[in-house]
């Protein structure tokens, strides 16, 4: 048993690199469901998540705004896009270095909606029907916070939270809510799914949740 364990430890890096190489050339997307595909781990707090495409996806912006709006995927794609390349850091410890994300700056969508003076925070909901997240308005207006439509220079897959997800570059990855469907401006921060279960509301990499990971910025 000890011998088999040693072989497993020695072979693990090679196996992970092999899976990642296959995933990059996999037209089916099935390798994304493997534990090491692309270097990511996959989490969902819902039993199942419906699939959305360009015909069925909608992103609603409401709450304390002057101009509530609903965007289709095609409308989001026509807006100015920002590309960010940073490490992705999970609060559980794993990191995927230099991961490109591309999408619409959240600040641009908030500006288009016209945040009312009493707006202080933003609450995010997802079409899995369960997950939620939040940011202060100041955090949401950072240049490195996106409604991401692409990751690793290809459209976001369903497993990665597509067709659109939140991406908060300087924070632990649980803040980057997958399957984004709602952006609601509120008068105060509303704790998200994991914050209600003990995670820090402010999730700066290396400065929260009792961790000392190197910052992603």
DRENDO-1510 file (C-alpha; in Angstrom, 1 decimal, always signed):
<recs>
REC; n; res; u; v; w
REC; 1; UNK; +0.0; +0.0; +0.0 .
REC; 2; UNK; +2.8; +2.4; +0.8 .
REC; 3; UNK; +4.4; +1.6; -2.5 .
REC; 4; UNK; +1.2; +2.3; -4.4 .
REC; 5; UNK; +0.8; +5.6; -2.5 .
REC; 6; UNK; +4.3; +6.7; -3.5 .
REC; 7; UNK; +3.6; +5.8; -7.1 .
REC; 8; UNK; +0.4; +7.8; -7.0 .
REC; 9; UNK; +2.1; +10.9; -5.6 .
REC; 10; UNK; +4.9; +10.7; -8.2 .
REC; 11; UNK; +2.5; +10.3; -11.1 .
REC; 12; UNK; +0.0; +13.0; -10.0 .
REC; 13; UNK; +1.7; +16.0; -11.6 .
REC; 14; UNK; +2.1; +14.1; -14.9 .
REC; 15; UNK; -1.5; +13.1; -14.8 .
REC; 16; UNK; -2.7; +16.6; -14.1 .
REC; 17; UNK; -0.6; +18.0; -17.0 .
REC; 18; UNK; -2.0; +15.4; -19.3 .
REC; 19; UNK; -5.5; +16.2; -18.4 .
REC; 20; UNK; -4.9; +19.9; -18.9 .
REC; 21; UNK; -3.3; +19.3; -22.3 .
REC; 22; UNK; -6.3; +17.1; -23.4 .
REC; 23; UNK; -8.7; +19.7; -22.1 .
REC; 24; UNK; -7.2; +22.4; -24.3 .
REC; 25; UNK; -8.0; +20.4; -27.4 .
REC; 26; UNK; -11.3; +18.8; -26.3 .
REC; 27; UNK; -14.2; +20.0; -28.5 .
REC; 28; UNK; -16.8; +18.3; -26.4 .
REC; 29; UNK; -16.0; +20.1; -23.1 .
REC; 30; UNK; -16.3; +16.9; -21.2 .
REC; 31; UNK; -12.8; +17.1; -19.7 .
REC; 32; UNK; -13.9; +20.3; -17.9 .
REC; 33; UNK; -15.8; +18.0; -15.5 .
REC; 34; UNK; -12.6; +16.2; -14.4 .
REC; 35; UNK; -11.2; +17.3; -11.0 .
REC; 36; UNK; -8.0; +18.6; -12.6 .
REC; 37; UNK; -9.2; +19.8; -15.9 .
REC; 38; UNK; -7.6; +23.2; -16.7 .
REC; 39; UNK; -6.1; +23.3; -13.2 .
REC; 40; UNK; -9.5; +24.3; -11.8 .
REC; 41; UNK; -11.8; +22.5; -9.2 .
REC; 42; UNK; -15.5; +22.6; -9.8 .
REC; 43; UNK; -18.1; +23.6; -7.2 .
REC; 44; UNK; -21.8; +24.0; -7.2 .
REC; 45; UNK; -24.1; +24.5; -4.3 .
REC; 46; UNK; -27.2; +23.5; -6.3 .
REC; 47; UNK; -28.2; +20.0; -7.2 .
REC; 48; UNK; -28.5; +21.0; -10.9 .
REC; 49; UNK; -28.0; +24.1; -13.0 .
REC; 50; UNK; -30.0; +24.9; -16.1 .
REC; 51; UNK; -28.1; +25.6; -19.3 .
REC; 52; UNK; -28.4; +29.0; -20.9 .
REC; 53; UNK; -27.4; +30.2; -24.4 .
REC; 54; UNK; -27.6; +33.4; -26.5 .
REC; 55; UNK; -31.4; +32.8; -27.0 .
REC; 56; UNK; -32.3; +32.2; -23.3 .
REC; 57; UNK; -29.7; +34.1; -21.2 .
REC; 58; UNK; -30.8; +37.4; -19.6 .
REC; 59; UNK; -28.9; +39.6; -17.1 .
REC; 60; UNK; -31.2; +41.9; -15.1 .
REC; 61; UNK; -30.0; +45.1; -13.4 .
REC; 62; UNK; -32.4; +46.6; -10.8 .
REC; 63; UNK; -32.7; +47.9; -7.3 .
REC; 64; UNK; -31.6; +51.5; -6.4 .
REC; 65; UNK; -31.0; +52.6; -10.0 .
REC; 66; UNK; -32.6; +55.2; -12.2 .
REC; 67; UNK; -32.7; +53.0; -15.4 .
REC; 68; UNK; -33.3; +49.3; -14.7 .
REC; 69; UNK; -32.3; +47.1; -17.6 .
REC; 70; UNK; -32.2; +43.6; -18.9 .
REC; 71; UNK; -29.3; +42.5; -21.2 .
REC; 72; UNK; -29.2; +39.6; -23.6 .
REC; 73; UNK; -25.9; +37.8; -24.2 .
REC; 74; UNK; -25.6; +39.5; -27.6 .
REC; 75; UNK; -26.1; +42.9; -26.1 .
REC; 76; UNK; -23.3; +42.3; -23.5 .
REC; 77; UNK; -21.0; +41.1; -26.3 .
REC; 78; UNK; -21.5; +44.4; -28.2 .
REC; 79; UNK; -20.3; +46.5; -25.2 .
REC; 80; UNK; -16.6; +47.5; -24.8 .
REC; 81; UNK; -14.7; +44.5; -23.5 .
REC; 82; UNK; -11.8; +44.5; -21.0 .
REC; 83; UNK; -9.3; +41.7; -20.8 .
REC; 84; UNK; -7.6; +40.9; -17.4 .
REC; 85; UNK; -4.9; +38.3; -16.8 .
REC; 86; UNK; -4.4; +37.4; -13.2 .
REC; 87; UNK; -4.0; +34.3; -11.0 .
REC; 88; UNK; -7.2; +32.7; -9.8 .
REC; 89; UNK; -7.0; +31.9; -6.1 .
REC; 90; UNK; -9.5; +29.7; -4.3 .
REC; 91; UNK; -9.9; +30.1; -0.5 .
REC; 92; UNK; -9.4; +26.3; -0.2 .
REC; 93; UNK; -5.8; +26.8; -1.4 .
REC; 94; UNK; -5.5; +26.0; -5.1 .
REC; 95; UNK; -4.3; +28.6; -7.6 .
REC; 96; UNK; -4.4; +28.7; -11.4 .
REC; 97; UNK; -1.8; +31.2; -12.6 .
REC; 98; UNK; -2.2; +33.8; -15.3 .
REC; 99; UNK; -5.8; +33.1; -16.2 .
REC; 100; UNK; -7.3; +35.5; -18.8 .
REC; 101; UNK; -10.8; +36.8; -18.3 .
REC; 102; UNK; -12.6; +39.1; -20.6 .
REC; 103; UNK; -15.9; +40.9; -20.4 .
REC; 104; UNK; -17.8; +44.1; -19.5 .
REC; 105; UNK; -16.6; +46.2; -16.6 .
REC; 106; UNK; -19.3; +46.1; -13.9 .
REC; 107; UNK; -18.8; +49.8; -13.4 .
REC; 108; UNK; -19.9; +50.5; -17.0 .
REC; 109; UNK; -23.2; +48.6; -16.4 .
REC; 110; UNK; -23.8; +50.4; -13.1 .
REC; 111; UNK; -23.1; +53.8; -14.8 .
REC; 112; UNK; -25.6; +52.9; -17.6 .
REC; 113; UNK; -28.2; +52.1; -15.0 .
REC; 114; UNK; -27.6; +55.2; -13.0 .
REC; 115; UNK; -27.0; +54.3; -9.3 .
REC; 116; UNK; -29.2; +56.4; -7.0 .
REC; 117; UNK; -27.6; +58.4; -4.2 .
REC; 118; UNK; -28.7; +55.9; -1.5 .
REC; 119; UNK; -27.0; +53.0; -3.3 .
REC; 120; UNK; -24.2; +51.6; -1.2 .
REC; 121; UNK; -23.7; +48.0; -2.3 .
REC; 122; UNK; -24.4; +45.5; -5.1 .
REC; 123; UNK; -26.1; +42.1; -4.6 .
REC; 124; UNK; -25.6; +39.3; -7.2 .
REC; 125; UNK; -28.0; +36.4; -7.9 .
REC; 126; UNK; -27.5; +33.4; -10.1 .
REC; 127; UNK; -29.6; +31.2; -12.3 .
REC; 128; UNK; -28.7; +28.1; -10.4 .
REC; 129; UNK; -31.4; +29.4; -8.0 .
REC; 130; UNK; -29.2; +29.2; -4.9 .
REC; 131; UNK; -25.9; +31.1; -5.1 .
REC; 132; UNK; -25.5; +34.8; -4.2 .
REC; 133; UNK; -22.7; +37.3; -3.6 .
REC; 134; UNK; -22.2; +40.9; -2.8 .
REC; 135; UNK; -19.8; +43.8; -3.0 .
REC; 136; UNK; -19.7; +47.3; -1.7 .
REC; 137; UNK; -20.4; +49.9; -4.4 .
REC; 138; UNK; -16.7; +51.1; -4.2 .
REC; 139; UNK; -15.5; +47.5; -4.7 .
REC; 140; UNK; -17.9; +46.9; -7.6 .
REC; 141; UNK; -16.6; +50.0; -9.4 .
REC; 142; UNK; -13.0; +48.7; -9.5 .
REC; 143; UNK; -11.5; +48.4; -13.0 .
REC; 144; UNK; -10.6; +44.7; -12.3 .
REC; 145; UNK; -14.3; +43.6; -11.6 .
REC; 146; UNK; -16.0; +42.2; -14.7 .
REC; 147; UNK; -19.1; +40.6; -15.9 .
REC; 148; UNK; -17.0; +38.0; -17.7 .
REC; 149; UNK; -18.0; +36.4; -21.0 .
REC; 150; UNK; -14.8; +34.7; -21.8 .
REC; 151; UNK; -12.1; +32.8; -19.9 .
REC; 152; UNK; -8.8; +31.4; -21.2 .
REC; 153; UNK; -9.6; +33.2; -24.5 .
REC; 154; UNK; -12.7; +31.2; -25.2 .
REC; 155; UNK; -16.4; +31.7; -24.3 .
REC; 156; UNK; -17.2; +30.7; -20.8 .
REC; 157; UNK; -18.4; +27.1; -20.6 .
REC; 158; UNK; -21.3; +26.0; -18.5 .
REC; 159; UNK; -19.0; +24.4; -16.0 .
REC; 160; UNK; -17.1; +27.6; -15.6 .
REC; 161; UNK; -20.3; +29.6; -14.9 .
REC; 162; UNK; -21.2; +30.5; -18.5 .
REC; 163; UNK; -22.5; +32.2; -20.4 .
REC; 164; UNK; -21.7; +35.0; -18.0 .
REC; 165; UNK; -20.2; +35.2; -14.5 .
REC; 166; UNK; -18.9; +37.8; -12.1 .
REC; 167; UNK; -15.1; +38.1; -12.0 .
REC; 168; UNK; -13.5; +39.9; -9.0 .
REC; 169; UNK; -9.8; +39.7; -9.7 .
REC; 170; UNK; -8.3; +40.7; -6.3 .
REC; 171; UNK; -10.6; +38.6; -4.2 .
REC; 172; UNK; -10.9; +34.9; -3.5 .
REC; 173; UNK; -12.8; +33.0; -6.2 .
REC; 174; UNK; -16.0; +32.5; -4.2 .
REC; 175; UNK; -16.7; +36.2; -4.8 .
REC; 176; UNK; -16.7; +35.5; -8.6 .
REC; 177; UNK; -20.3; +34.2; -8.8 .
REC; 178; UNK; -21.0; +31.7; -11.6 .
REC; 179; UNK; -24.2; +31.7; -13.7 .
REC; 180; UNK; -24.8; +35.4; -13.1 .
REC; 181; UNK; -28.4; +36.5; -13.7 .
REC; 182; UNK; -29.1; +39.4; -11.4 .
REC; 183; UNK; -27.3; +42.6; -10.3 .
REC; 184; UNK; -29.2; +44.6; -7.7 .
REC; 185; UNK; -28.1; +47.8; -6.2 .
REC; 186; UNK; -28.9; +48.0; -2.4 .
REC; 187; UNK; -28.5; +50.4; +0.5 .
REC; 188; UNK; -26.2; +48.1; +2.4 .
REC; 189; UNK; -24.1; +44.9; +1.9 .
REC; 190; UNK; -26.2; +41.7; +2.0 .
REC; 191; UNK; -24.0; +38.7; +2.9 .
REC; 192; UNK; -23.8; +36.1; +0.1 .
REC; 193; UNK; -24.1; +32.4; +0.2 .
REC; 194; UNK; -20.7; +31.6; +1.7 .
REC; 195; UNK; -20.7; +34.7; +3.9 .
REC; 196; UNK; -23.8; +33.4; +5.6 .
REC; 197; UNK; -21.8; +30.2; +6.4 .
REC; 198; UNK; -18.8; +32.0; +7.9 .
REC; 199; UNK; -16.7; +33.2; +5.1 .
REC; 200; UNK; -15.4; +36.9; +5.1 .
REC; 201; UNK; -17.6; +39.4; +3.3 .
REC; 202; UNK; -14.4; +41.2; +2.2 .
REC; 203; UNK; -12.4; +38.5; +0.6 .
REC; 204; UNK; -9.1; +40.1; -0.4 .
REC; 205; UNK; -6.6; +37.4; -1.4 .
REC; 206; UNK; -4.0; +37.1; +1.4 .
REC; 207; UNK; -5.8; +39.4; +3.8 .
REC; 208; UNK; -9.0; +37.5; +4.7 .
REC; 209; UNK; -10.4; +34.2; +5.9 .
REC; 210; UNK; -7.2; +33.6; +8.0 .
REC; 211; UNK; -5.1; +33.0; +4.9 .
REC; 212; UNK; -1.8; +34.5; +3.8 .
REC; 213; UNK; -1.8; +33.7; +0.1 .
REC; 214; UNK; +0.2; +36.0; -2.2 .
REC; 215; UNK; -2.1; +38.7; -3.7 .
REC; 216; UNK; -3.4; +38.2; -7.2 .
REC; 217; UNK; -2.6; +41.8; -8.1 .
</recs>
